[in-house]
Amino acid sequence: MSKHFKRLIFSGIFACATTWVAAQSAEEPPKNWFNLDPKTDKVNGVSTEKSYQELLKGKPSQTVIVAIIDSGVDIEHEDLKDKIWKNPREIPNNGIDDDGNGYIDDVHGWNFIGGKDGKHVNQDTYEFTRIYVKFKNKFEGKKEADISPADKKDYEIFLKAKKIYEKKWEEYKPQQEPVNTFYVNFQYAKKLLEAYWNTEELTMEMLEETPTKDAQIERAKNILMQSYSIFGSLDESKLKEYKDYIDEQVNYNLNIDFDPRSIVGDNYEDKKERFYGNNDVKGPDAKHGTHVAGIVAAKRGNGIGMEGVAENVRIMPIRAIPNGDERDKDVANAIRYAVDNGAKVINMSFGKSFSPEKEIVDEAIRYAEQKGVLLIHAAGNDSENIDEGEHYPRKESLNERKNATHWIEVGALSWKGGEDAVGNFSNFGKKSVDVFSPGVDIYSTTPENTYQSLNGTSMAAPVTAGIAAVLFSYYPHLTAVQVRDIILKSTIKMPNLKVKKPGAEEGDALVNFGDLSVTGGVVNLYEAIKLAESIKPTIPKR
């Protein structure tokens, strides 16, 4: 799953630590910034509010279904519950496949990583971990000269996967014990100083005024000071988040003995198998998917939380993405489910570096193309040029070596503008990334009626998916290919803007924003609508 992990050094505590808690900026963007207008509001939003006020007011629209292939969606969220797709041909909870589509009681979508007994896959390994495990006994310790021509391709993939696996293991495993120890010490230190000050809310001012004559008090103060210097807060939540992240890496994502697939109960080797899983579209960790869904479709004008991009839209939740790498079989089936059940747009805010069964994903992508469904995919958060690397799924077909005509690859834009206009984590690519879209400090829905700001191309993709949904809604005669072309052609160009290249070090030369994507532009709903207006329905010949 796409996540952004920002490197920091835990100086004096333990070496080589990383954290995905980005340093908080002194400035804060408007919570609705991605919907605002570059000229009127002086922030690089996509002009959603301006579009509804000036171009769409009073216009008729049709309801559009947007499928969210993700970790799960909280369909009872106060800002989403009225915008969730309902299968009109399925009777809830009767244990019968009423519509005959192969999925029993799929009232609001489907869960491809759940079991018939109601259990779920929450954690899973990375794809490179699975490849390493698959070929370890066969290839470990062998040299290229020992490998038969028939096995050469698998051997090369094994070596690539092994290299990444060992690097990650060497990075995270040594951290687990010291991070967990530091977390326990932090909790003890905080309680000690709260008792010293007789308070339930310790402040930095109190900490600075704490005398250090007592050795125990001094040690507690130093622990909290060190944590504050890293996380910018005396709250333990960010430290716990990082501790949980390290535990997740070691115990699950990189654990060669961990395989949760038995929960699903399918025959994983049967790549054509489609009918497995359960109908619980929320699952155990729906934060990511709920956030994505809100960006597309949170109810507009209700005075609650935030405003989604698309108004007349229904979200179809499809759970296929665990905390770890998604599996190709599940992705292919999720795409097919969305297409077969009426989605016009599919948002895919996930990605990985290996795709061993890419051919079945390619088949599903071609199926969506044939059925006129638009696919929106997040470019990833590794600060890499994906023209030169591997990031899946991707618009380039494995066998045909051509790009899908109904696919938009999306990088992440920041609200800051200037040289900081691009999210410093975002992948980019003059050939591979089509557009940039708001993806930094995006405030949206999270489970149990909560809201949070998150960063990632995972957030940039649904902004673009929302724009696509609006176009399909108000201009239903448009095809998926036409909507894609409109979005790409109507981007706002900034040809003279020099920006920090994602992943660049301090002092590195700036690059042209226009060189980071195919279009060199930022998606904009207002401009897209103006272009859509010029494309009239084709009148069929008699």
N, C-alpha and C positions, 0 to 999 in steps of 0.2 A: 504494500500500500504506500501511496506517495506520502512521505513525511519529510519535514525539513529538520536536519540536525546540524546545529551550529557548534563549531569547535571552540572550546575555552580550556584554559589550563588551570587545574586546581592546584595552584602553587602552594607548596608546603603541606599539602594534605595527602595527595597521591598523584602519581605521574600519569601522563597521557590520557587524562579524562576528557570526555566530550560531553556536551549537554545540548539538548534541543530546546532549551529555554533561551530565546533570543533576548538580548539586552533591550530593555524598554527605552524607547525614545523619550526625550523630554517633551517633544511635541506629540500631540494626539490628533489624529484625523477626525473629521466628522464621521459618526458611526454609519451614516448612509452614503459615504463618499463615493462608492462605486456606482451609485445611481445619479450622481451629480454631473454637471456640465463643465467642460474644460474652460469655456469662455466666461460663462456667467458666474460660476462658483470657484474658478481658479484652482481646480483640482482635476486630475485626469480620470474622471469617471466616464461612464458610457452614455450619459444624457438621457437616462430613463425618465426622470421626472419631467424634463423638458418635452420629451416625445409624447407623453400622455397629455400634457397640458396644451401643446401646440399642434400636434399632428394627428393624434388618435381620438381626441375627444369627440364623442358622438358617433364614431365609426362602429359598424357591426363587426363582430368577431366570432370565431368558432373555437370550441374547446379543443385544446391540443394536449396529447398525452406525452409526457417526458419521462422516460425510464431512467432511474438512478441505479446503476450497477455499483454497489458499494458495500459497506460494512453492515448496513441495516438502517432503517429510518423509524424514528418514534412517530408513528402515525396518529398518536393521541395528543401531540404537542399543540398547545393553544393557537399557535400561529400557522399550523399546517393541517390540522384535522379536517378543515373544510376543503382542502386542496388535494386530497388523496384519491387516487384512482380506485374505483370499485368495479369489479368484474360483473357486468350486468347479467351474465348467464349462469352465475354460480350462486347456489343457495348456501349461506354460511353454516358451517359446523354440522353438516349432515353426513359427513364421511363419504360423500358420493362425488364423483367427477361429473357434475351436472352438464358442463359444456363440452365434455369429451375431449379436452385438450391434453389429457394425460396427467394433469395436476389436480389432486383432490383438495377441494375447499380453498383454492387460490383466489380468495375474495379480493385481496389488495396487492397481490404480487406473489413472489416465490422466494424461497430460501434454498439455494443449492449447496450450502454447507451446513445443513442441519440433518438430523436423523429422523426416521419415522417415529421414534420414541420421544421426540420433542427436544432432544439434546442438540447442542451446537458445537461446531468448531469455532473457537474463539482465537486461540493461538495456532500458528502453523510455522513450519520452517521456511527459510528462504529457498528459492529455486536452486541456487548454486549449492546449498546444503544437500538438497535432494539428489542433485546430479552427482555430487561427491560420494554420497552414500551408495547410489545405484552402481557406480563403476569402481568403487574403492577396491573391492576384492579382485576384480578383474585386471585392473591396470596399475595398482599401487606398486611402486618399486621397479616398474618396467621402463625400458628405454625405447625410443622410437624404432630402433632396429628390430625390437622384439614383436612389433605390432603388425598384424596382417593388413593388407590393403583394405579388406572389408571393415576392419575395426578402426581404421585411421581417423575417420571423422569423429567417432565417439571418443577416441583417445585424446584428440585435440580439445574437445569440449570439456573432458574430464580435467585436463591440465589447467584450463582457464578457470574452471569452477574451483578446483583445489587451491589455486593461488589466491583467489578472492576469499575463499573460506578460511584459509590459514591466516591471512592478514587480519580478517575480522575477529577471529578467535583470539589471536595474539593481542588485539586491541582491547577487547572487552572482558575476556576471562580474568586477567590480572586486576581489573577494576572492581570486580564484584564484591570481594571480601572487604577491601578498604572503604568502598562506598557504603556498604551496609553497616559497617562499624561506625563510620562517620555519622550516618543517619541516626543510629542509636545514641551516640554521644551528643548529637545536636538536641535530640529530644530531652535527654537528661539535663543538659546545660540550660536549655530554655526554661524548664520547670524550676531549676535551682534559682535562676535569676528572677523569675516571676515571683517566687517565694521571697527572695531577698527584697524586692521592691513592693511586695504585697499587691500585685496587679495581675489582671488576666490578659492585659495587652501591653507587652513590652515594646518600648519605642527605642529608636536609635539614640535619642537624647539620653534616655536612662542608661543605655548600654555604655555610652561614652563617659557618663558620670560615675559608673561603677568603679569603686576603688579596687586596686589589685594587690593589696597587702596579703590577703588570704590566697593561698596557692590554688585551692579548689575553685574559688570565685574567679581568679585570674584565668585559669584554664577554660572555664565555662565562657568567660567573656571572649577569649581568643577564638574559640570554636564558632561562636555566633558572629563575630567580626569576619572571620574567614568565609562563612556562608553568605553573609551580606555582601561581601565584595564580589562574589560570583553571581548571586541571584538578585541582588538589589532589594532584598526584602528579608524580614525576620520571620516571615511566615514559612512553615515547613512544607507547604504544598509543592513548591517548585523542586525542592530537594527530593521530596518523596517521588515526584514525577520522574526525576532523573534516575533515582534508585530503582524504580519499577521498570524503567526503560532498560537499564543494564541487566536486571534480572530476566526480563523478557528476551533479550538477546542471547544470554547464556543458557537459560533454562529451556527455551523454546526455539527461537529462530535459528540458532547455531548448534542445537543439540542433535547430534547424529543418531541418538537413540529415541528421539521423539517423533511419533507419527500418529496424528489424531484422525487419520482418514477413516478408520474403522467406525467412527461415530456416524458418518454419512451412510455407510452400509451399501455403497455402490460397488461395482466391479471396476476399479479405477483403470484397469488395463483395457477395458472396452471403451474406446474413445467415442463410439457412436451412441453410447447409452445416454438417454436424455431424461428419463423420468425417475428422479430420485430427489431427496430433500424433504422439506416440510413447508408449511405455509406461514411460519412465524417470521415476518419481514423485519422485525426489530432486532432480535438476537440479543446477546449479552453486552455488546459494546457498540451502540449506534451513534456515537458522538460524531464521527467523521461523516457518515451518510446523512445524518439529520442536518448538519451544518451545510452540506452541499445542497440538500433539498430546499432549505430555507432561502438560499441565494437565488435559486430558480423561481421559487413559488410561494414564499411566505405571503400571507394574505395582505393585500395592499389596502390602506385606508381604514384599518380597524383600530388604529391607535395603540396597537400592541407590538412590542419588540422591534421589528424591522420590516422593511419593504422588500419583497422579492422583485425580480426583474419582470417576470411574466404575470399577467393578470388572469386571463381566461385559460387556465392550465390545470392539468391533473398530474400528480406525481405517481409513477408506478415504481414502488421499491422492489429491487431485486437484490437479494443478499448473496454475494459470491466472493467477497473480499475479507479475508481474516486479518488478524494482526500478525503479519508475516507476508509471504508472497502468495498471490492468487494462483490458482491452477488453471492451465489452459482449457481443460475440459469444461470447467465451471464457467469460464468467461464465454466460451463458444455457446454453451447452452443458455446462458443469461441473455446474450445478444438475440438468439433465436426466439427465446420466450418473449422478449420485448417486441420484436418484429411481429410475431404471430398474434400478439394481443393488442395491437393497435398503436404502439408508440410511433411518433413521428420523429422524435429526437431521443438519442441515447447519450447520457453523460457517463463518461468513464474516467473518474479521478483516481487512477491507480496505474502502476507500472512496475516493471522488473527488468533485470539485465539479461535473463535467459528465457527462452521460450521453446522448450523441447518438442512441444506438439503444435507449433505455429501453424501447421497446415490446416488443422481443424478450426483454429481461430480465423484464418484466412477464408475458409469456406463460409463461416458465419458472417464475416464482413461482406463477402460477395452476395450472400443471401440478403443482407440488409440493403445493399446497393440495388439489387433487383427489385426490392419492394419499396424503394423510395424513402428509406429512413436515413436521417443524418446522424453521423457519429461525431461526438465531441470528446477529445482526449487530452488529458493533462500531460504536458511535456516532461514533467519530472523535476525533482528538487536537488539535483546533484551538482549544480553550477557547471555543467558540462556541455560541450558542443556535441549534440547527438547526431550531427552529420558524420562524426568520426567514431561514435560509440554505439552501444547497443541499448535500446530502450523499447520495451514491448508492453502491450501490442503496438504496432506501428502501421502506417498507411501503405507501406511498400509490401507488396505480395511476395512471398517466398519464391514461388515458381514463375509467376508471370513478370516479375521485376517491373511492375508499374504501380503507380500510386492510386489509391482509391479516390474516386471523384466525389465521394460523399463524406469526406473525413476532414475535420479541422483539428490541427495540433496547436495547443495553446500554451504560451509562456506567461509568466506572472509579472504584472506591472505594479509599481509602488505608487502611493499617493504623493510622495515627496517631490517628484519632479526634478528637473535639472539633471545633474550627473548621477543622482540617486533614483532615477525614474524606473529602473528595472529592479525587481526583487533580486537581492544578492545571491539567492539560492537557486534561482530559476535556470533550468536548462535552456539552451538556445540552439539555433542552427539555421543558416541561410537557406538550406534545402529542406530541412526536416520540420521546423517550427513555422506554422503559417502566420500566426498573429500573436500579439500580446494583449492581455486583458487584466483588469484589476485582481490582484492576488495577495496583497500585503495588508495586514490589519483589517480583515474583512469580518464585520460583525454580523453574526447569523445565529440561527436556532441551534440549540443543543438539547439533549434529552431532558425530560421531566420539566418542561416549561422554562428552561434556562436559555441564556444567550452568551455568546463568547466571541472574541476576536481571534481568528486564526490566520496563519500564513500558509501559502503554498500554491503551486499550479493547480492543486486540487480545488482551490477556491476560484482561480481564474477560469477554469473550464466551465463551471456552471453559470458564470456571468455570461459567457458566450452562448451556452445552451439556452439561457433565458432569452437572449436576443433572437436566436433561431426560432424559439417557440412563439415569440411575438409576431415574427414575420409569417410563420405558418398560420397563426391565428387570424390575422387581419388580411392576409393575402393567400387564401387556401389554394389558389390555382398554381402557386409556385411549387416546383419540384425540389427535391433535396439538393440536387446539383445547382439549381438556380439560387437557393437560399445560401448555400456555401459560397457561390461566386459573389453574391451581393454582400455578404459579410466581409469577404476578403477585399473586394474592390472599394468598399466604402470606409475602409479603415482610415483613421486620421494619421497622416504621415508627419514625421518630424525629422526631415532629412538632414538638418544641420545640428541636431542634438547629439552632443558627446556625452556618453554615459560610462559608468564603471562596468566593465565586463563582469558578469557573475563569477565569483570565485577569485577575482583579482586581488592581489596583495596591495597594501598601502604603497603608493608611489608608482604603481603601474600606469602605463599610458591609457587614456580614455579611448573608447571605440565609438564608431558611428552606431546609433540606435538602429538605423536602417539596415545594418549588416547582420543583425541578430535573428532575422526571420525572413521568410519568403516575401511578405508584403512590406516589411519595414514599418508596419503600422499598428495602431491600437484600435480595437473594435469600438464601434459607436452606433448605438441604436438609432439615433436621430438621422444620421447620414444613411444608414441602411434602409430606413423607411422611405426616405426621399428617393433612393435608387429603386426600391421595390415598386413605388408608385409608377415608375416609368415602364414597368414590365407588365404588359396587358395579357389577359388569358388568351391562349391559342384556341381559335375557333376551328373545330374539326371539319375537314372537308366531307361533303356529302357524296 
